[in-house]
Amino acid sequence: MKTLKCSDVGFDCAAVVTAETVEEVLAQAAAHAQKVHGVPVTPEMAEEIAEKIQEK
């Protein structure tokens, strides 16, 4: 199971994204970033975010 905390990518936010694959985590994280924080995730940002995804 892959996990990403929103706070790990610099937001003051308690959201946590969990999914089976890195791709699923990135898709959910991008949707969250756009909807909640008003930030579109670029391909460059996605690469940086992927590095912060942890195995749980």
N, CA, C and O atoms as CSV, one atom per row, in Angstrom:
chain,resi,resn,atom,element,x,y,z
A,1,MET,N,N,0.848,-1.177,0.000
A,1,MET,CA,C,0.000,0.000,0.000
A,1,MET,C,C,0.895,1.242,0.000
A,1,MET,O,O,1.835,1.336,0.790
A,2,LYS,N,N,0.605,2.169,-0.868
A,2,LYS,CA,C,1.365,3.411,-0.998
A,2,LYS,C,C,0.610,4.530,-0.277
A,2,LYS,O,O,-0.618,4.600,-0.324
A,3,THR,N,N,1.374,5.408,0.393
A,3,THR,CA,C,0.764,6.482,1.170
A,3,THR,C,C,1.512,7.792,0.944
A,3,THR,O,O,2.738,7.816,0.832
A,4,LEU,N,N,0.744,8.882,0.879
A,4,LEU,CA,C,1.312,10.217,0.766
A,4,LEU,C,C,0.533,11.148,1.679
A,4,LEU,O,O,-0.693,11.229,1.607
A,5,LYS,N,N,1.261,11.848,2.539
A,5,LYS,CA,C,0.648,12.868,3.388
A,5,LYS,C,C,0.755,14.206,2.672
A,5,LYS,O,O,1.816,14.554,2.154
A,6,CYS,N,N,-0.316,14.938,2.642
A,6,CYS,CA,C,-0.317,16.253,1.996
A,6,CYS,C,C,0.740,17.148,2.641
A,6,CYS,O,O,1.397,17.930,1.954
A,7,SER,N,N,0.900,17.035,3.934
A,7,SER,CA,C,1.892,17.855,4.636
A,7,SER,C,C,3.317,17.550,4.188
A,7,SER,O,O,4.201,18.395,4.330
A,8,ASP,N,N,3.555,16.350,3.646
A,8,ASP,CA,C,4.894,15.988,3.163
A,8,ASP,C,C,5.291,16.763,1.911
A,8,ASP,O,O,6.473,16.838,1.575
A,9,VAL,N,N,4.326,17.329,1.231
A,9,VAL,CA,C,4.634,18.099,0.026
A,9,VAL,C,C,4.466,19.602,0.253
A,9,VAL,O,O,4.389,20.380,-0.698
A,10,GLY,N,N,4.409,19.995,1.522
A,10,GLY,CA,C,4.479,21.416,1.846
A,10,GLY,C,C,3.190,22.118,2.202
A,10,GLY,O,O,3.202,23.322,2.457
A,11,PHE,N,N,2.080,21.407,2.226
A,11,PHE,CA,C,0.820,22.050,2.595
A,11,PHE,C,C,0.539,21.848,4.083
A,11,PHE,O,O,0.901,20.820,4.656
A,12,ASP,N,N,-0.103,22.825,4.699
A,12,ASP,CA,C,-0.551,22.701,6.079
A,12,ASP,C,C,-1.917,22.025,6.031
A,12,ASP,O,O,-2.961,22.669,6.138
A,13,CYS,N,N,-1.874,20.695,5.864
A,13,CYS,CA,C,-3.082,19.924,5.577
A,13,CYS,C,C,-2.909,18.519,6.141
A,13,CYS,O,O,-1.838,17.924,6.015
A,14,ALA,N,N,-3.945,17.996,6.755
A,14,ALA,CA,C,-3.878,16.675,7.380
A,14,ALA,C,C,-4.307,15.536,6.446
A,14,ALA,O,O,-4.366,14.382,6.870
A,15,ALA,N,N,-4.604,15.847,5.191
A,15,ALA,CA,C,-5.058,14.812,4.252
A,15,ALA,C,C,-3.977,13.772,4.005
A,15,ALA,O,O,-2.786,14.079,3.962
A,16,VAL,N,N,-4.432,12.521,3.842
A,16,VAL,CA,C,-3.537,11.409,3.524
A,16,VAL,C,C,-4.160,10.635,2.364
A,16,VAL,O,O,-5.337,10.279,2.401
A,17,VAL,N,N,-3.355,10.383,1.340
A,17,VAL,CA,C,-3.803,9.616,0.174
A,17,VAL,C,C,-3.181,8.230,0.267
A,17,VAL,O,O,-1.978,8.091,0.489
A,18,THR,N,N,-4.013,7.205,0.096
A,18,THR,CA,C,-3.542,5.823,0.149
A,18,THR,C,C,-4.103,5.068,-1.056
A,18,THR,O,O,-5.289,5.172,-1.371
A,19,ALA,N,N,-3.237,4.309,-1.724
A,19,ALA,CA,C,-3.668,3.515,-2.871
A,19,ALA,C,C,-2.679,2.379,-3.093
A,19,ALA,O,O,-1.641,2.305,-2.435
A,20,GLU,N,N,-3.013,1.503,-4.021
A,20,GLU,CA,C,-2.179,0.338,-4.317
A,20,GLU,C,C,-0.934,0.692,-5.113
A,20,GLU,O,O,0.117,0.076,-4.931
A,21,THR,N,N,-1.044,1.692,-6.004
A,21,THR,CA,C,0.083,2.012,-6.879
A,21,THR,C,C,0.469,3.489,-6.765
A,21,THR,O,O,-0.315,4.318,-6.302
A,22,VAL,N,N,1.689,3.796,-7.195
A,22,VAL,CA,C,2.164,5.180,-7.224
A,22,VAL,C,C,1.267,6.013,-8.136
A,22,VAL,O,O,0.928,7.150,-7.808
A,23,GLU,N,N,0.887,5.451,-9.270
A,23,GLU,CA,C,0.053,6.173,-10.220
A,23,GLU,C,C,-1.289,6.562,-9.609
A,23,GLU,O,O,-1.774,7.673,-9.821
A,24,GLU,N,N,-1.890,5.642,-8.847
A,24,GLU,CA,C,-3.173,5.937,-8.192
A,24,GLU,C,C,-3.005,7.014,-7.129
A,24,GLU,O,O,-3.854,7.897,-7.000
A,25,VAL,N,N,-1.919,6.949,-6.370
A,25,VAL,CA,C,-1.665,7.983,-5.355
A,25,VAL,C,C,-1.506,9.333,-6.038
A,25,VAL,O,O,-2.087,10.324,-5.596
A,26,LEU,N,N,-0.727,9.382,-7.109
A,26,LEU,CA,C,-0.518,10.645,-7.815
A,26,LEU,C,C,-1.822,11.202,-8.371
A,26,LEU,O,O,-2.047,12.411,-8.309
A,27,ALA,N,N,-2.674,10.355,-8.906
A,27,ALA,CA,C,-3.957,10.812,-9.451
A,27,ALA,C,C,-4.829,11.397,-8.349
A,27,ALA,O,O,-5.424,12.460,-8.525
A,28,GLN,N,N,-4.906,10.711,-7.217
A,28,GLN,CA,C,-5.706,11.202,-6.098
A,28,GLN,C,C,-5.114,12.474,-5.510
A,28,GLN,O,O,-5.844,13.398,-5.155
A,29,ALA,N,N,-3.787,12.520,-5.409
A,29,ALA,CA,C,-3.115,13.701,-4.857
A,29,ALA,C,C,-3.322,14.913,-5.764
A,29,ALA,O,O,-3.541,16.025,-5.283
A,30,ALA,N,N,-3.251,14.693,-7.081
A,30,ALA,CA,C,-3.465,15.793,-8.021
A,30,ALA,C,C,-4.889,16.328,-7.918
A,30,ALA,O,O,-5.102,17.540,-7.941
A,31,ALA,N,N,-5.851,15.438,-7.806
A,31,ALA,CA,C,-7.252,15.862,-7.660
A,31,ALA,C,C,-7.433,16.640,-6.363
A,31,ALA,O,O,-8.120,17.662,-6.342
A,32,HIS,N,N,-6.824,16.166,-5.288
A,32,HIS,CA,C,-6.910,16.847,-3.996
A,32,HIS,C,C,-6.258,18.227,-4.076
A,32,HIS,O,O,-6.831,19.210,-3.607
A,33,ALA,N,N,-5.074,18.306,-4.662
A,33,ALA,CA,C,-4.357,19.580,-4.762
A,33,ALA,C,C,-5.173,20.613,-5.532
A,33,ALA,O,O,-5.228,21.783,-5.152
A,34,GLN,N,N,-5.804,20.170,-6.614
A,34,GLN,CA,C,-6.612,21.087,-7.413
A,34,GLN,C,C,-7.867,21.519,-6.669
A,34,GLN,O,O,-8.173,22.710,-6.604
A,35,LYS,N,N,-8.598,20.552,-6.106
A,35,LYS,CA,C,-9.879,20.850,-5.463
A,35,LYS,C,C,-9.727,21.622,-4.162
A,35,LYS,O,O,-10.432,22.605,-3.932
A,36,VAL,N,N,-8.807,21.179,-3.309
A,36,VAL,CA,C,-8.693,21.762,-1.967
A,36,VAL,C,C,-7.755,22.967,-1.918
A,36,VAL,O,O,-8.030,23.952,-1.233
A,37,HIS,N,N,-6.646,22.879,-2.650
A,37,HIS,CA,C,-5.623,23.915,-2.560
A,37,HIS,C,C,-5.573,24.827,-3.784
A,37,HIS,O,O,-4.850,25.823,-3.780
A,38,GLY,N,N,-6.331,24.498,-4.831
A,38,GLY,CA,C,-6.349,25.317,-6.035
A,38,GLY,C,C,-5.039,25.283,-6.806
A,38,GLY,O,O,-4.704,26.226,-7.522
A,39,VAL,N,N,-4.297,24.181,-6.651
A,39,VAL,CA,C,-2.984,24.048,-7.285
A,39,VAL,C,C,-3.018,22.921,-8.321
A,39,VAL,O,O,-3.231,21.762,-7.965
A,40,PRO,N,N,-2.811,23.250,-9.594
A,40,PRO,CA,C,-2.704,22.190,-10.598
A,40,PRO,C,C,-1.337,21.518,-10.499
A,40,PRO,O,O,-0.324,22.195,-10.320
A,41,VAL,N,N,-1.304,20.208,-10.613
A,41,VAL,CA,C,-0.049,19.468,-10.514
A,41,VAL,C,C,0.546,19.293,-11.904
A,41,VAL,O,O,-0.051,18.658,-12.774
A,42,THR,N,N,1.723,19.860,-12.098
A,42,THR,CA,C,2.441,19.738,-13.368
A,42,THR,C,C,3.204,18.411,-13.389
A,42,THR,O,O,3.382,17.786,-12.344
A,43,PRO,N,N,3.650,17.981,-14.558
A,43,PRO,CA,C,4.468,16.750,-14.607
A,43,PRO,C,C,5.725,16.849,-13.736
A,43,PRO,O,O,6.134,15.866,-13.119
A,44,GLU,N,N,6.332,18.031,-13.688
A,44,GLU,CA,C,7.523,18.217,-12.856
A,44,GLU,C,C,7.182,18.054,-11.371
A,44,GLU,O,O,7.922,17.423,-10.617
A,45,MET,N,N,6.057,18.631,-10.973
A,45,MET,CA,C,5.618,18.497,-9.578
A,45,MET,C,C,5.310,17.043,-9.257
A,45,MET,O,O,5.623,16.566,-8.166
A,46,ALA,N,N,4.698,16.335,-10.204
A,46,ALA,CA,C,4.349,14.932,-9.986
A,46,ALA,C,C,5.598,14.100,-9.720
A,46,ALA,O,O,5.571,13.192,-8.889
A,47,GLU,N,N,6.698,14.402,-10.419
A,47,GLU,CA,C,7.948,13.685,-10.184
A,47,GLU,C,C,8.444,13.908,-8.756
A,47,GLU,O,O,8.879,12.968,-8.090
A,48,GLU,N,N,8.377,15.154,-8.291
A,48,GLU,CA,C,8.812,15.475,-6.930
A,48,GLU,C,C,7.897,14.821,-5.896
A,48,GLU,O,O,8.365,14.311,-4.877
A,49,ILE,N,N,6.610,14.838,-6.160
A,49,ILE,CA,C,5.637,14.234,-5.247
A,49,ILE,C,C,5.857,12.722,-5.169
A,49,ILE,O,O,5.792,12.143,-4.085
A,50,ALA,N,N,6.115,12.083,-6.304
A,50,ALA,CA,C,6.317,10.627,-6.340
A,50,ALA,C,C,7.449,10.205,-5.423
A,50,ALA,O,O,7.395,9.127,-4.830
A,51,GLU,N,N,8.470,11.034,-5.298
A,51,GLU,CA,C,9.607,10.712,-4.429
A,51,GLU,C,C,9.220,10.685,-2.950
A,51,GLU,O,O,9.925,10.087,-2.137
A,52,LYS,N,N,8.118,11.322,-2.602
A,52,LYS,CA,C,7.689,11.412,-1.207
A,52,LYS,C,C,6.671,10.332,-0.818
A,52,LYS,O,O,6.282,10.229,0.345
A,53,ILE,N,N,6.248,9.539,-1.789
A,53,ILE,CA,C,5.292,8.474,-1.519
A,53,ILE,C,C,6.006,7.361,-0.754
A,53,ILE,O,O,7.105,6.938,-1.113
A,54,GLN,N,N,5.348,6.902,0.310
A,54,GLN,CA,C,5.933,5.881,1.161
A,54,GLN,C,C,5.172,4.573,1.049
A,54,GLN,O,O,3.984,4.556,0.723
A,55,GLU,N,N,5.863,3.486,1.320
A,55,GLU,CA,C,5.254,2.159,1.360
A,55,GLU,C,C,4.768,1.918,2.781
A,55,GLU,O,O,5.544,2.017,3.731
A,56,LYS,N,N,3.491,1.603,2.928
A,56,LYS,CA,C,2.933,1.350,4.274
A,56,LYS,C,C,2.310,-0.007,4.327
A,56,LYS,O,O,1.788,-0.406,5.367
